[in-house]
């Protein structure tokens, strides 16, 4: 549980606390406080990309949109644009996730597969077999990303409206609340309707593969025993 919540604390809690400390405690402007409070999530994304042996498309997309949005809002000096920038991240990521569903390469699979397989080789092999030969499994995989993409787009619209209608000082924490609520909603809906059924399918496929392997081993052993019985004993052996 602690490992699951740590990214949320770092990406939401630390920037939120940093903003109010910098603005209220040190007297920084809203733009400066928003800018500096975005450093920790950006550094975390860079670190994750550097440590991976292969590029995570979703993490890279988030980083690029964050950097571009931060640069534009800093140049304009508009704190509301900086708040809307976070909505831009959600919208771009949401659209990318939805598009990836229809291109046959759902982006959310990068996080879903490790969660379902638990890093177990037999489960990973079962996942690959199901992804190649099971239509219900592939539908659940696509639906998982589609739910996440849709929730992110809805959250984007809500935060853009709030960024230009609610005081900046209020929207800083309210935006975080909306984001956490959207994440929790997506986790509950996508988890219950997609991840849990997929995990059951992977577990069943893993057990079936194990039983098949045992059956093959038993047949090989039986064949060896029969062969040994048919070979005449060598005198004096």
N, C-alpha and C positions, 0 to 999 in steps of 0.2 A: 504493500500500500504506500509506504514512504517513497519507494522508487517511482511509483506511478504518479504521485502528487508532486514530486520535486520539480519536474519541468514546468508544471503549472505555476508553482510558487515563483520560480525564477522568471518566467515569461510574463506573469501578471502581477504577482505580489511585489517583486523587487522594483519594477518600473513605477508602479503606483506609489509605493512608499518613497522612492527617490524623487518623484515629481513634487510631492508635498514638502519633503525636507528641503529640497533645493529652492522651491518657490517661497514657502512660508518661513523656513529657517534661515536661508542664506540670501533671500531677497532677489533671486534670479527672475528674469522675465518669464512669462509663460512659454514663449518660444524656446528660450534657452533651457528651461527646466524640462520641457517635453523632449527636446533634442538629447540632452544628457541622460535622461531616464530611458532612452531607447538603446543605449550602448550595450547593456548586459544581454538582452535578447539577441542583438546582432552578433556579439562576440560568441555567444553559445552556438548560433547557427554556423558561423565560420569554423569554429572548433569541430563541430559535428561533421562538416563537409571534409575538413582536412583529415580527420581520423578514419573516415570510411575508405575502403579500398575501391569502391565504386561510387559514382556520383548519385546522390539522392535528388531526383528531379524536383520533388516537392519542396525540400529544404532550400535548394538553390533558387527556386522561384520565389519563395518567401523572402530570402535575403535580397535578391535583386529588386523586388518591388519595394521593400523597406528602404533600401539605399536611395533609390530614385525618388520615392515619396518624401523622404527626409531632406534630400537636397533641394527639391522644389519648394517645400514649405519653409525651409530655412532662408532661401533666397527671397521669397515673398514676405517673410516676417509675419505671416498670418497664423496665429495659434489654432484657429478653427480649421484651417487647411491641414495642419499637422494632425489634428484629431481625425479629420476625414481621411487622412493618409492611411490610418489603420483600417478604415473601412475599405479603402482601395485594395489593401492586402487581402482582405477577406473576399472581396468580389473577384479579383484576378484569380486567386487560388480556387474559389468556388467554381468559376467558369472553367478553369483548367481541369478540375476534377471531373466536372460533368462532361466536358469534351472527351476526356480520356476514356470515359465509359463507352462512348460510341465509336472510339477508335480501337477498342478491344484491349486496351492496356490501362486498366483502372489505377490511378495514382495512389489511392489509399491502400492498395494491396501491399505496398512497401512496409506499412505499419501493421496491417492485418495478419499477414502470413506469420511473422515471428510471434505474434500474440497467440495465434491458433496452434502453431506447431510446437511452441515452447522450446525451440532450439533442439528438439529431438530429431535425429536423422531419420528414423523410421516414419515419424509424422511428416517430415518434409517430403519424403518420398511418396507418402500417401497423398499429400497435397498435390504434388505434381501429377500423379495418376488421375486424381479427380479433376484437376484443371484441364487435363487432356481428354478425358472421356466422359465426364458427367455434366450434362446440361443443367440440372438443378443447382449443382455446385457453382457453375460459372454464372448463373443468374443471380445467386446470392452474392457472389463476389462483386458483380457489377452494381447490384442494388445497394450494397454497402457504400460504395463510392458515390452513387447518385444521391443517397440520403445526406451524406456529409456535404456534398457540393450545394445542395438545395438549402440546407440549414445555414451554411456560410453566406449564401447570397441574401437570404432573409435578414440575417444579422447585419450584413453590410447596409442594407436599406435603412434599418432602424438606427444604426449608428451615424449614418450621413445626416438623417433628419435631425437627430439629437445634436450633432456637431454644430449645426447652424441655427438651432432654435433654443438650446439650453446653455446657460452660462458655462464658460470653459472650465472653471474651477469645479463645477458640479459634474460636467460631462466626463472629466478625467476618471473619476471613480465609477460613474454610471456606465461608461463605455466598457470598463473592465467587467462590471457585473453582467452586462449584456453578452460579452464574449464568453464568460464562464458559463452562463445559462445556456448559450447556444452549444457549447462543447458538451455539457452534461446532457442536453436534450439529444444531440446526435449520438452520444455514447449509449444512451438508454434505448433509443429507437433502432439504431443500426445494430447495436449489440444484441438486442432481443430478437430482431427479425432476420438477422444475417449471420453475425459472428457465432452465436450459440449453435444454430443449426449446422453451420459449417464445421464447427469444432466436433460436433457429434458425428458428422459424416467422416471427418478425418480420423476420429478415434475408431469408428467401425471399420474403415478401410485399413487402418494400421493393424487392427486385430485380425482382419481377414488375410492380410499379407503375411502376418506371423504364422497363422494356422496353415496357410499354403506352403510356407517355407518348411514348417515342421512335417507336413504331409510328404513333401518332396524328399526330405531327409529320411523319413521312415521308409519310403519306397526304395531309395537308394540302399539303405541298410538291409532291407529285405532281399533285394536283388543280390547284394553281396553275399548274404548268408546262403541263398539258394545256389549261387555260383560255387561257393566253397563246398557245399554238400555234393555237387555234381562232379567236382574234380576228384579223381581217385587219389587216395593217399599214397605217397611215395614210400615203398618198403624201406624200413629202417629209419624213417623220419619220426 
